Amino acid sequence: MIAKLKKIPQFFKEVNEELKKVNWTTRQDLIGAAVVVVIISTILTLYIFAIDMGLAKLMKIIVG
């Protein structure tokens, strides 16, 4: 158990070294990707809403 505890600082040192190698996204790229996600989500939401409303009206016509 003590041997495992002694490895903890080495682990965090290695994690820190690996994080320095990561190619981080720029703020501008992140904002652009977020805008694309919001736009696509909105379009899909409106599409699903329209299909749902159309099917609801169709069911009212069929059921009576």
mmCIF file as Biopython writes it, N, C-alpha, C and O atoms, coordinates in Angstrom:
data_model
#
loop_
_atom_site.group_PDB
_atom_site.id
_atom_site.type_symbol
_atom_site.label_atom_id
_atom_site.label_alt_id
_atom_site.label_comp_id
_atom_site.label_asym_id
_atom_site.label_entity_id
_atom_site.label_seq_id
_atom_site.pdbx_PDB_ins_code
_atom_site.Cartn_x
_atom_site.Cartn_y
_atom_site.Cartn_z
_atom_site.occupancy
_atom_site.B_iso_or_equiv
_atom_site.auth_seq_id
_atom_site.auth_asym_id
_atom_site.pdbx_PDB_model_num
ATOM 1   N N  . MET A ? 1  ? 0.821   -1.193 0.000   1.0 0.0 1  A 1 
ATOM 2   C CA . MET A ? 1  ? 0.000   0.000  0.000   1.0 0.0 1  A 1 
ATOM 3   C C  . MET A ? 1  ? 0.868   1.261  0.000   1.0 0.0 1  A 1 
ATOM 4   O O  . MET A ? 1  ? 0.578   2.219  -0.717  1.0 0.0 1  A 1 
ATOM 5   N N  . ILE A ? 2  ? 1.910   1.255  0.790   1.0 0.0 2  A 1 
ATOM 6   C CA . ILE A ? 2  ? 2.795   2.417  0.872   1.0 0.0 2  A 1 
ATOM 7   C C  . ILE A ? 2  ? 3.513   2.628  -0.455  1.0 0.0 2  A 1 
ATOM 8   O O  . ILE A ? 2  ? 3.767   3.765  -0.852  1.0 0.0 2  A 1 
ATOM 9   N N  . ALA A ? 3  ? 3.837   1.547  -1.135  1.0 0.0 3  A 1 
ATOM 10  C CA . ALA A ? 3  ? 4.509   1.659  -2.434  1.0 0.0 3  A 1 
ATOM 11  C C  . ALA A ? 3  ? 3.605   2.382  -3.440  1.0 0.0 3  A 1 
ATOM 12  O O  . ALA A ? 3  ? 4.075   3.183  -4.248  1.0 0.0 3  A 1 
ATOM 13  N N  . LYS A ? 4  ? 2.316   2.089  -3.377  1.0 0.0 4  A 1 
ATOM 14  C CA . LYS A ? 4  ? 1.368   2.753  -4.269  1.0 0.0 4  A 1 
ATOM 15  C C  . LYS A ? 4  ? 1.264   4.237  -3.949  1.0 0.0 4  A 1 
ATOM 16  O O  . LYS A ? 4  ? 1.166   5.057  -4.862  1.0 0.0 4  A 1 
ATOM 17  N N  . LEU A ? 5  ? 1.285   4.595  -2.684  1.0 0.0 5  A 1 
ATOM 18  C CA . LEU A ? 5  ? 1.201   5.995  -2.284  1.0 0.0 5  A 1 
ATOM 19  C C  . LEU A ? 5  ? 2.429   6.777  -2.739  1.0 0.0 5  A 1 
ATOM 20  O O  . LEU A ? 5  ? 2.336   7.966  -3.044  1.0 0.0 5  A 1 
ATOM 21  N N  . LYS A ? 6  ? 3.567   6.114  -2.782  1.0 0.0 6  A 1 
ATOM 22  C CA . LYS A ? 6  ? 4.792   6.784  -3.207  1.0 0.0 6  A 1 
ATOM 23  C C  . LYS A ? 6  ? 4.794   7.065  -4.710  1.0 0.0 6  A 1 
ATOM 24  O O  . LYS A ? 6  ? 5.531   7.933  -5.177  1.0 0.0 6  A 1 
ATOM 25  N N  . LYS A ? 7  ? 3.966   6.331  -5.474  1.0 0.0 7  A 1 
ATOM 26  C CA . LYS A ? 7  ? 3.898   6.518  -6.918  1.0 0.0 7  A 1 
ATOM 27  C C  . LYS A ? 7  ? 2.983   7.681  -7.326  1.0 0.0 7  A 1 
ATOM 28  O O  . LYS A ? 7  ? 3.015   8.113  -8.478  1.0 0.0 7  A 1 
ATOM 29  N N  . ILE A ? 8  ? 2.187   8.179  -6.412  1.0 0.0 8  A 1 
ATOM 30  C CA . ILE A ? 8  ? 1.221   9.227  -6.734  1.0 0.0 8  A 1 
ATOM 31  C C  . ILE A ? 8  ? 1.896   10.498 -7.265  1.0 0.0 8  A 1 
ATOM 32  O O  . ILE A ? 8  ? 1.476   11.002 -8.307  1.0 0.0 8  A 1 
ATOM 33  N N  . PRO A ? 9  ? 2.925   11.038 -6.593  1.0 0.0 9  A 1 
ATOM 34  C CA . PRO A ? 9  ? 3.557   12.248 -7.144  1.0 0.0 9  A 1 
ATOM 35  C C  . PRO A ? 9  ? 4.134   12.030 -8.550  1.0 0.0 9  A 1 
ATOM 36  O O  . PRO A ? 9  ? 4.052   12.920 -9.396  1.0 0.0 9  A 1 
ATOM 37  N N  . GLN A ? 10 ? 4.707   10.866 -8.797  1.0 0.0 10 A 1 
ATOM 38  C CA . GLN A ? 10 ? 5.253   10.555 -10.122 1.0 0.0 10 A 1 
ATOM 39  C C  . GLN A ? 10 ? 4.141   10.519 -11.162 1.0 0.0 10 A 1 
ATOM 40  O O  . GLN A ? 10 ? 4.312   10.985 -12.288 1.0 0.0 10 A 1 
ATOM 41  N N  . PHE A ? 11 ? 3.002   9.961  -10.771 1.0 0.0 11 A 1 
ATOM 42  C CA . PHE A ? 11 ? 1.855   9.900  -11.672 1.0 0.0 11 A 1 
ATOM 43  C C  . PHE A ? 11 ? 1.431   11.299 -12.110 1.0 0.0 11 A 1 
ATOM 44  O O  . PHE A ? 11 ? 1.246   11.549 -13.301 1.0 0.0 11 A 1 
ATOM 45  N N  . PHE A ? 12 ? 1.277   12.215 -11.146 1.0 0.0 12 A 1 
ATOM 46  C CA . PHE A ? 12 ? 0.853   13.571 -11.476 1.0 0.0 12 A 1 
ATOM 47  C C  . PHE A ? 12 ? 1.912   14.316 -12.281 1.0 0.0 12 A 1 
ATOM 48  O O  . PHE A ? 12 ? 1.576   15.161 -13.110 1.0 0.0 12 A 1 
ATOM 49  N N  . LYS A ? 13 ? 3.163   14.017 -12.050 1.0 0.0 13 A 1 
ATOM 50  C CA . LYS A ? 13 ? 4.228   14.628 -12.841 1.0 0.0 13 A 1 
ATOM 51  C C  . LYS A ? 13 ? 4.111   14.170 -14.296 1.0 0.0 13 A 1 
ATOM 52  O O  . LYS A ? 13 ? 4.237   14.982 -15.213 1.0 0.0 13 A 1 
ATOM 53  N N  . GLU A ? 14 ? 3.873   12.886 -14.511 1.0 0.0 14 A 1 
ATOM 54  C CA . GLU A ? 14 ? 3.727   12.355 -15.862 1.0 0.0 14 A 1 
ATOM 55  C C  . GLU A ? 14 ? 2.470   12.898 -16.537 1.0 0.0 14 A 1 
ATOM 56  O O  . GLU A ? 14 ? 2.484   13.184 -17.734 1.0 0.0 14 A 1 
ATOM 57  N N  . VAL A ? 15 ? 1.392   13.041 -15.781 1.0 0.0 15 A 1 
ATOM 58  C CA . VAL A ? 15 ? 0.160   13.615 -16.331 1.0 0.0 15 A 1 
ATOM 59  C C  . VAL A ? 15 ? 0.425   15.042 -16.800 1.0 0.0 15 A 1 
ATOM 60  O O  . VAL A ? 15 ? -0.007  15.434 -17.884 1.0 0.0 15 A 1 
ATOM 61  N N  . ASN A ? 16 ? 1.131   15.813 -15.986 1.0 0.0 16 A 1 
ATOM 62  C CA . ASN A ? 16 ? 1.459   17.187 -16.334 1.0 0.0 16 A 1 
ATOM 63  C C  . ASN A ? 16 ? 2.295   17.242 -17.612 1.0 0.0 16 A 1 
ATOM 64  O O  . ASN A ? 16 ? 2.064   18.102 -18.462 1.0 0.0 16 A 1 
ATOM 65  N N  . GLU A ? 17 ? 3.239   16.358 -17.753 1.0 0.0 17 A 1 
ATOM 66  C CA . GLU A ? 17 ? 4.072   16.314 -18.959 1.0 0.0 17 A 1 
ATOM 67  C C  . GLU A ? 17 ? 3.236   15.967 -20.193 1.0 0.0 17 A 1 
ATOM 68  O O  . GLU A ? 17 ? 3.436   16.553 -21.257 1.0 0.0 17 A 1 
ATOM 69  N N  . GLU A ? 18 ? 2.324   15.041 -20.064 1.0 0.0 18 A 1 
ATOM 70  C CA . GLU A ? 18 ? 1.479   14.649 -21.197 1.0 0.0 18 A 1 
ATOM 71  C C  . GLU A ? 18 ? 0.529   15.780 -21.585 1.0 0.0 18 A 1 
ATOM 72  O O  . GLU A ? 18 ? 0.269   15.989 -22.770 1.0 0.0 18 A 1 
ATOM 73  N N  . LEU A ? 19 ? 0.011   16.511 -20.599 1.0 0.0 19 A 1 
ATOM 74  C CA . LEU A ? 19 ? -0.898  17.612 -20.894 1.0 0.0 19 A 1 
ATOM 75  C C  . LEU A ? 19 ? -0.194  18.740 -21.641 1.0 0.0 19 A 1 
ATOM 76  O O  . LEU A ? 19 ? -0.840  19.488 -22.375 1.0 0.0 19 A 1 
ATOM 77  N N  . LYS A ? 20 ? 1.094   18.871 -21.468 1.0 0.0 20 A 1 
ATOM 78  C CA . LYS A ? 20 ? 1.854   19.882 -22.200 1.0 0.0 20 A 1 
ATOM 79  C C  . LYS A ? 20 ? 1.950   19.528 -23.686 1.0 0.0 20 A 1 
ATOM 80  O O  . LYS A ? 20 ? 2.147   20.409 -24.522 1.0 0.0 20 A 1 
ATOM 81  N N  . LYS A ? 21 ? 1.812   18.251 -24.013 1.0 0.0 21 A 1 
ATOM 82  C CA . LYS A ? 21 ? 1.906   17.790 -25.394 1.0 0.0 21 A 1 
ATOM 83  C C  . LYS A ? 21 ? 0.586   17.928 -26.156 1.0 0.0 21 A 1 
ATOM 84  O O  . LYS A ? 21 ? 0.558   17.805 -27.380 1.0 0.0 21 A 1 
ATOM 85  N N  . VAL A ? 22 ? -0.496  18.180 -25.437 1.0 0.0 22 A 1 
ATOM 86  C CA . VAL A ? 22 ? -1.817  18.229 -26.053 1.0 0.0 22 A 1 
ATOM 87  C C  . VAL A ? 22 ? -1.932  19.471 -26.930 1.0 0.0 22 A 1 
ATOM 88  O O  . VAL A ? 22 ? -1.495  20.557 -26.550 1.0 0.0 22 A 1 
ATOM 89  N N  . ASN A ? 23 ? -2.522  19.298 -28.096 1.0 0.0 23 A 1 
ATOM 90  C CA . ASN A ? 23 ? -2.774  20.407 -29.010 1.0 0.0 23 A 1 
ATOM 91  C C  . ASN A ? 23 ? -4.148  20.982 -28.651 1.0 0.0 23 A 1 
ATOM 92  O O  . ASN A ? 23 ? -5.170  20.477 -29.115 1.0 0.0 23 A 1 
ATOM 93  N N  . TRP A ? 24 ? -4.175  22.031 -27.831 1.0 0.0 24 A 1 
ATOM 94  C CA . TRP A ? 24 ? -5.416  22.597 -27.343 1.0 0.0 24 A 1 
ATOM 95  C C  . TRP A ? 24 ? -6.083  23.443 -28.414 1.0 0.0 24 A 1 
ATOM 96  O O  . TRP A ? 24 ? -5.411  24.119 -29.193 1.0 0.0 24 A 1 
ATOM 97  N N  . THR A ? 25 ? -7.402  23.400 -28.447 1.0 0.0 25 A 1 
ATOM 98  C CA . THR A ? 25 ? -8.191  24.180 -29.384 1.0 0.0 25 A 1 
ATOM 99  C C  . THR A ? 25 ? -8.136  25.660 -29.001 1.0 0.0 25 A 1 
ATOM 100 O O  . THR A ? 25 ? -8.134  26.009 -27.820 1.0 0.0 25 A 1 
ATOM 101 N N  . THR A ? 26 ? -8.093  26.512 -30.011 1.0 0.0 26 A 1 
ATOM 102 C CA . THR A ? 26 ? -8.099  27.942 -29.715 1.0 0.0 26 A 1 
ATOM 103 C C  . THR A ? 26 ? -9.496  28.372 -29.284 1.0 0.0 26 A 1 
ATOM 104 O O  . THR A ? 26 ? -10.485 27.694 -29.564 1.0 0.0 26 A 1 
ATOM 105 N N  . ARG A ? 27 ? -9.560  29.497 -28.607 1.0 0.0 27 A 1 
ATOM 106 C CA . ARG A ? 27 ? -10.846 30.022 -28.142 1.0 0.0 27 A 1 
ATOM 107 C C  . ARG A ? 27 ? -11.781 30.277 -29.322 1.0 0.0 27 A 1 
ATOM 108 O O  . ARG A ? 27 ? -12.974 29.980 -29.255 1.0 0.0 27 A 1 
ATOM 109 N N  . GLN A ? 28 ? -11.229 30.828 -30.398 1.0 0.0 28 A 1 
ATOM 110 C CA . GLN A ? 28 ? -12.032 31.140 -31.580 1.0 0.0 28 A 1 
ATOM 111 C C  . GLN A ? 28 ? -12.609 29.872 -32.207 1.0 0.0 28 A 1 
ATOM 112 O O  . GLN A ? 28 ? -13.773 29.863 -32.608 1.0 0.0 28 A 1 
ATOM 113 N N  . ASP A ? 29 ? -11.821 28.809 -32.298 1.0 0.0 29 A 1 
ATOM 114 C CA . ASP A ? 29 ? -12.315 27.538 -32.841 1.0 0.0 29 A 1 
ATOM 115 C C  . ASP A ? 29 ? -13.412 26.961 -31.953 1.0 0.0 29 A 1 
ATOM 116 O O  . ASP A ? 29 ? -14.401 26.425 -32.451 1.0 0.0 29 A 1 
ATOM 117 N N  . LEU A ? 30 ? -13.237 27.071 -30.649 1.0 0.0 30 A 1 
ATOM 118 C CA . LEU A ? 30 ? -14.225 26.551 -29.706 1.0 0.0 30 A 1 
ATOM 119 C C  . LEU A ? 30 ? -15.549 27.300 -29.838 1.0 0.0 30 A 1 
ATOM 120 O O  . LEU A ? 30 ? -16.619 26.691 -29.828 1.0 0.0 30 A 1 
ATOM 121 N N  . ILE A ? 31 ? -15.471 28.617 -29.960 1.0 0.0 31 A 1 
ATOM 122 C CA . ILE A ? 31 ? -16.687 29.419 -30.121 1.0 0.0 31 A 1 
ATOM 123 C C  . ILE A ? 31 ? -17.376 29.068 -31.440 1.0 0.0 31 A 1 
ATOM 124 O O  . ILE A ? 31 ? -18.599 28.937 -31.488 1.0 0.0 31 A 1 
ATOM 125 N N  . GLY A ? 32 ? -16.597 28.918 -32.500 1.0 0.0 32 A 1 
ATOM 126 C CA . GLY A ? 32 ? -17.172 28.552 -33.792 1.0 0.0 32 A 1 
ATOM 127 C C  . GLY A ? 32 ? -17.879 27.209 -33.741 1.0 0.0 32 A 1 
ATOM 128 O O  . GLY A ? 32 ? -18.974 27.062 -34.284 1.0 0.0 32 A 1 
ATOM 129 N N  . ALA A ? 33 ? -17.266 26.233 -33.097 1.0 0.0 33 A 1 
ATOM 130 C CA . ALA A ? 33 ? -17.884 24.909 -32.982 1.0 0.0 33 A 1 
ATOM 131 C C  . ALA A ? 33 ? -19.162 24.979 -32.148 1.0 0.0 33 A 1 
ATOM 132 O O  . ALA A ? 33 ? -20.145 24.309 -32.464 1.0 0.0 33 A 1 
ATOM 133 N N  . ALA A ? 34 ? -19.156 25.776 -31.098 1.0 0.0 34 A 1 
ATOM 134 C CA . ALA A ? 34 ? -20.345 25.910 -30.253 1.0 0.0 34 A 1 
ATOM 135 C C  . ALA A ? 34 ? -21.494 26.547 -31.031 1.0 0.0 34 A 1 
ATOM 136 O O  . ALA A ? 34 ? -22.648 26.147 -30.879 1.0 0.0 34 A 1 
ATOM 137 N N  . VAL A ? 35 ? -21.180 27.531 -31.857 1.0 0.0 35 A 1 
ATOM 138 C CA . VAL A ? 35 ? -22.210 28.182 -32.672 1.0 0.0 35 A 1 
ATOM 139 C C  . VAL A ? 35 ? -22.808 27.183 -33.656 1.0 0.0 35 A 1 
ATOM 140 O O  . VAL A ? 35 ? -24.024 27.156 -33.848 1.0 0.0 35 A 1 
ATOM 141 N N  . VAL A ? 36 ? -21.978 26.373 -34.270 1.0 0.0 36 A 1 
ATOM 142 C CA . VAL A ? 36 ? -22.468 25.356 -35.207 1.0 0.0 36 A 1 
ATOM 143 C C  . VAL A ? 36 ? -23.389 24.373 -34.492 1.0 0.0 36 A 1 
ATOM 144 O O  . VAL A ? 36 ? -24.434 24.002 -35.028 1.0 0.0 36 A 1 
ATOM 145 N N  . VAL A ? 37 ? -23.017 23.956 -33.306 1.0 0.0 37 A 1 
ATOM 146 C CA . VAL A ? 37 ? -23.844 23.015 -32.533 1.0 0.0 37 A 1 
ATOM 147 C C  . VAL A ? 37 ? -25.196 23.634 -32.203 1.0 0.0 37 A 1 
ATOM 148 O O  . VAL A ? 37 ? -26.228 22.977 -32.337 1.0 0.0 37 A 1 
ATOM 149 N N  . VAL A ? 38 ? -25.197 24.890 -31.775 1.0 0.0 38 A 1 
ATOM 150 C CA . VAL A ? 38 ? -26.460 25.555 -31.433 1.0 0.0 38 A 1 
ATOM 151 C C  . VAL A ? 38 ? -27.348 25.692 -32.665 1.0 0.0 38 A 1 
ATOM 152 O O  . VAL A ? 38 ? -28.554 25.454 -32.586 1.0 0.0 38 A 1 
ATOM 153 N N  . ILE A ? 39 ? -26.771 26.070 -33.795 1.0 0.0 39 A 1 
ATOM 154 C CA . ILE A ? 39 ? -27.560 26.236 -35.029 1.0 0.0 39 A 1 
ATOM 155 C C  . ILE A ? 39 ? -28.149 24.901 -35.485 1.0 0.0 39 A 1 
ATOM 156 O O  . ILE A ? 39 ? -29.333 24.823 -35.810 1.0 0.0 39 A 1 
ATOM 157 N N  . ILE A ? 40 ? -27.331 23.861 -35.508 1.0 0.0 40 A 1 
ATOM 158 C CA . ILE A ? 40 ? -27.823 22.546 -35.944 1.0 0.0 40 A 1 
ATOM 159 C C  . ILE A ? 40 ? -28.876 22.016 -34.973 1.0 0.0 40 A 1 
ATOM 160 O O  . ILE A ? 40 ? -29.870 21.429 -35.401 1.0 0.0 40 A 1 
ATOM 161 N N  . SER A ? 41 ? -28.670 22.213 -33.686 1.0 0.0 41 A 1 
ATOM 162 C CA . SER A ? 41 ? -29.654 21.774 -32.693 1.0 0.0 41 A 1 
ATOM 163 C C  . SER A ? 41 ? -30.986 22.492 -32.894 1.0 0.0 41 A 1 
ATOM 164 O O  . SER A ? 41 ? -32.049 21.879 -32.794 1.0 0.0 41 A 1 
ATOM 165 N N  . THR A ? 42 ? -30.926 23.781 -33.174 1.0 0.0 42 A 1 
ATOM 166 C CA . THR A ? 42 ? -32.148 24.557 -33.403 1.0 0.0 42 A 1 
ATOM 167 C C  . THR A ? 42 ? -32.872 24.064 -34.649 1.0 0.0 42 A 1 
ATOM 168 O O  . THR A ? 42 ? -34.091 23.891 -34.632 1.0 0.0 42 A 1 
ATOM 169 N N  . ILE A ? 43 ? -32.136 23.839 -35.718 1.0 0.0 43 A 1 
ATOM 170 C CA . ILE A ? 43 ? -32.745 23.352 -36.960 1.0 0.0 43 A 1 
ATOM 171 C C  . ILE A ? 43 ? -33.391 21.988 -36.744 1.0 0.0 43 A 1 
ATOM 172 O O  . ILE A ? 43 ? -34.519 21.760 -37.182 1.0 0.0 43 A 1 
ATOM 173 N N  . LEU A ? 44 ? -32.693 21.092 -36.081 1.0 0.0 44 A 1 
ATOM 174 C CA . LEU A ? 44 ? -33.266 19.764 -35.825 1.0 0.0 44 A 1 
ATOM 175 C C  . LEU A ? 44 ? -34.489 19.840 -34.919 1.0 0.0 44 A 1 
ATOM 176 O O  . LEU A ? 44 ? -35.454 19.099 -35.109 1.0 0.0 44 A 1 
ATOM 177 N N  . THR A ? 45 ? -34.448 20.730 -33.939 1.0 0.0 45 A 1 
ATOM 178 C CA . THR A ? 45 ? -35.597 20.897 -33.044 1.0 0.0 45 A 1 
ATOM 179 C C  . THR A ? 45 ? -36.815 21.373 -33.823 1.0 0.0 45 A 1 
ATOM 180 O O  . THR A ? 45 ? -37.915 20.852 -33.639 1.0 0.0 45 A 1 
ATOM 181 N N  . LEU A ? 46 ? -36.624 22.351 -34.684 1.0 0.0 46 A 1 
ATOM 182 C CA . LEU A ? 46 ? -37.742 22.854 -35.495 1.0 0.0 46 A 1 
ATOM 183 C C  . LEU A ? 46 ? -38.264 21.787 -36.455 1.0 0.0 46 A 1 
ATOM 184 O O  . LEU A ? 46 ? -39.472 21.679 -36.663 1.0 0.0 46 A 1 
ATOM 185 N N  . TYR A ? 47 ? -37.370 21.007 -37.035 1.0 0.0 47 A 1 
ATOM 186 C CA . TYR A ? 47 ? -37.769 19.925 -37.940 1.0 0.0 47 A 1 
ATOM 187 C C  . TYR A ? 47 ? -38.608 18.882 -37.199 1.0 0.0 47 A 1 
ATOM 188 O O  . TYR A ? 47 ? -39.674 18.490 -37.673 1.0 0.0 47 A 1 
ATOM 189 N N  . ILE A ? 48 ? -38.134 18.441 -36.054 1.0 0.0 48 A 1 
ATOM 190 C CA . ILE A ? 48 ? -38.871 17.433 -35.270 1.0 0.0 48 A 1 
ATOM 191 C C  . ILE A ? 48 ? -40.206 18.000 -34.802 1.0 0.0 48 A 1 
ATOM 192 O O  . ILE A ? 48 ? -41.210 17.288 -34.786 1.0 0.0 48 A 1 
ATOM 193 N N  . PHE A ? 49 ? -40.225 19.278 -34.419 1.0 0.0 49 A 1 
ATOM 194 C CA . PHE A ? 49 ? -41.471 19.918 -34.005 1.0 0.0 49 A 1 
ATOM 195 C C  . PHE A ? 49 ? -42.479 19.920 -35.152 1.0 0.0 49 A 1 
ATOM 196 O O  . PHE A ? 49 ? -43.652 19.606 -34.951 1.0 0.0 49 A 1 
ATOM 197 N N  . ALA A ? 50 ? -42.023 20.273 -36.352 1.0 0.0 50 A 1 
ATOM 198 C CA . ALA A ? 50 ? -42.915 20.311 -37.511 1.0 0.0 50 A 1 
ATOM 199 C C  . ALA A ? 50 ? -43.458 18.922 -37.833 1.0 0.0 50 A 1 
ATOM 200 O O  . ALA A ? 50 ? -44.650 18.773 -38.104 1.0 0.0 50 A 1 
ATOM 201 N N  . ILE A ? 51 ? -42.607 17.912 -37.807 1.0 0.0 51 A 1 
ATOM 202 C CA . ILE A ? 51 ? -43.054 16.537 -38.064 1.0 0.0 51 A 1 
ATOM 203 C C  . ILE A ? 51 ? -44.069 16.109 -37.010 1.0 0.0 51 A 1 
ATOM 204 O O  . ILE A ? 51 ? -45.084 15.495 -37.341 1.0 0.0 51 A 1 
ATOM 205 N N  . ASP A ? 52 ? -43.804 16.426 -35.744 1.0 0.0 52 A 1 
ATOM 206 C CA . ASP A ? 52 ? -44.703 16.058 -34.657 1.0 0.0 52 A 1 
ATOM 207 C C  . ASP A ? 52 ? -46.070 16.721 -34.819 1.0 0.0 52 A 1 
ATOM 208 O O  . ASP A ? 52 ? -47.107 16.084 -34.633 1.0 0.0 52 A 1 
ATOM 209 N N  . MET A ? 53 ? -46.056 17.996 -35.164 1.0 0.0 53 A 1 
ATOM 210 C CA . MET A ? 53 ? -47.331 18.698 -35.345 1.0 0.0 53 A 1 
ATOM 211 C C  . MET A ? 53 ? -48.104 18.128 -36.544 1.0 0.0 53 A 1 
ATOM 212 O O  . MET A ? 53 ? -49.324 17.975 -36.489 1.0 0.0 53 A 1 
ATOM 213 N N  . GLY A ? 54 ? -47.385 17.821 -37.612 1.0 0.0 54 A 1 
ATOM 214 C CA . GLY A ? 54 ? -48.032 17.237 -38.780 1.0 0.0 54 A 1 
ATOM 215 C C  . GLY A ? 54 ? -48.644 15.879 -38.475 1.0 0.0 54 A 1 
ATOM 216 O O  . GLY A ? 54 ? -49.768 15.589 -38.884 1.0 0.0 54 A 1 
ATOM 217 N N  . LEU A ? 55 ? -47.905 15.058 -37.762 1.0 0.0 55 A 1 
ATOM 218 C CA . LEU A ? 55 ? -48.443 13.742 -37.403 1.0 0.0 55 A 1 
ATOM 219 C C  . LEU A ? 55 ? -49.612 13.863 -36.428 1.0 0.0 55 A 1 
ATOM 220 O O  . LEU A ? 55 ? -50.552 13.071 -36.499 1.0 0.0 55 A 1 
ATOM 221 N N  . ALA A ? 56 ? -49.572 14.830 -35.526 1.0 0.0 56 A 1 
ATOM 222 C CA . ALA A ? 56 ? -50.682 15.033 -34.594 1.0 0.0 56 A 1 
ATOM 223 C C  . ALA A ? 56 ? -51.952 15.429 -35.361 1.0 0.0 56 A 1 
ATOM 224 O O  . ALA A ? 56 ? -53.037 14.930 -35.061 1.0 0.0 56 A 1 
ATOM 225 N N  . LYS A ? 57 ? -51.819 16.325 -36.348 1.0 0.0 57 A 1 
ATOM 226 C CA . LYS A ? 57 ? -52.980 16.714 -37.150 1.0 0.0 57 A 1 
ATOM 227 C C  . LYS A ? 57 ? -53.504 15.539 -37.973 1.0 0.0 57 A 1 
ATOM 228 O O  . LYS A ? 57 ? -54.713 15.359 -38.115 1.0 0.0 57 A 1 
ATOM 229 N N  . LEU A ? 58 ? -52.585 14.748 -38.508 1.0 0.0 58 A 1 
ATOM 230 C CA . LEU A ? 58 ? -52.975 13.572 -39.269 1.0 0.0 58 A 1 
ATOM 231 C C  . LEU A ? 58 ? -53.740 12.587 -38.391 1.0 0.0 58 A 1 
ATOM 232 O O  . LEU A ? 58 ? -54.733 12.004 -38.829 1.0 0.0 58 A 1 
ATOM 233 N N  . MET A ? 59 ? -53.289 12.401 -37.168 1.0 0.0 59 A 1 
ATOM 234 C CA . MET A ? 59 ? -53.983 11.491 -36.251 1.0 0.0 59 A 1 
ATOM 235 C C  . MET A ? 59 ? -55.363 12.017 -35.900 1.0 0.0 59 A 1 
ATOM 236 O O  . MET A ? 59 ? -56.300 11.231 -35.762 1.0 0.0 59 A 1 
ATOM 237 N N  . LYS A ? 60 ? -55.513 13.333 -35.752 1.0 0.0 60 A 1 
ATOM 238 C CA . LYS A ? 60 ? -56.825 13.902 -35.464 1.0 0.0 60 A 1 
ATOM 239 C C  . LYS A ? 60 ? -57.771 13.663 -36.634 1.0 0.0 60 A 1 
ATOM 240 O O  . LYS A ? 60 ? -58.953 13.384 -36.435 1.0 0.0 60 A 1 
ATOM 241 N N  . ILE A ? 61 ? -57.250 13.773 -37.857 1.0 0.0 61 A 1 
ATOM 242 C CA . ILE A ? 61 ? -58.083 13.549 -39.040 1.0 0.0 61 A 1 
ATOM 243 C C  . ILE A ? 61 ? -58.489 12.067 -39.111 1.0 0.0 61 A 1 
ATOM 244 O O  . ILE A ? 61 ? -59.644 11.760 -39.407 1.0 0.0 61 A 1 
ATOM 245 N N  . ILE A ? 62 ? -57.568 11.169 -38.849 1.0 0.0 62 A 1 
ATOM 246 C CA . ILE A ? 62 ? -57.845 9.726  -38.944 1.0 0.0 62 A 1 
ATOM 247 C C  . ILE A ? 62 ? -58.796 9.280  -37.838 1.0 0.0 62 A 1 
ATOM 248 O O  . ILE A ? 62 ? -59.765 8.566  -38.099 1.0 0.0 62 A 1 
ATOM 249 N N  . VAL A ? 63 ? -58.519 9.703  -36.595 1.0 0.0 63 A 1 
ATOM 250 C CA . VAL A ? 63 ? -59.327 9.259  -35.451 1.0 0.0 63 A 1 
ATOM 251 C C  . VAL A ? 63 ? -60.685 9.940  -35.449 1.0 0.0 63 A 1 
ATOM 252 O O  . VAL A ? 63 ? -61.684 9.331  -35.069 1.0 0.0 63 A 1 
ATOM 253 N N  . GLY A ? 64 ? -60.727 11.143 -35.852 1.0 0.0 64 A 1 
ATOM 254 C CA . GLY A ? 64 ? -62.018 11.792 -35.985 1.0 0.0 64 A 1 
ATOM 255 C C  . GLY A ? 64 ? -62.073 13.037 -35.223 1.0 0.0 64 A 1 
ATOM 256 O O  . GLY A ? 64 ? -63.100 13.717 -35.225 1.0 0.0 64 A 1 
#
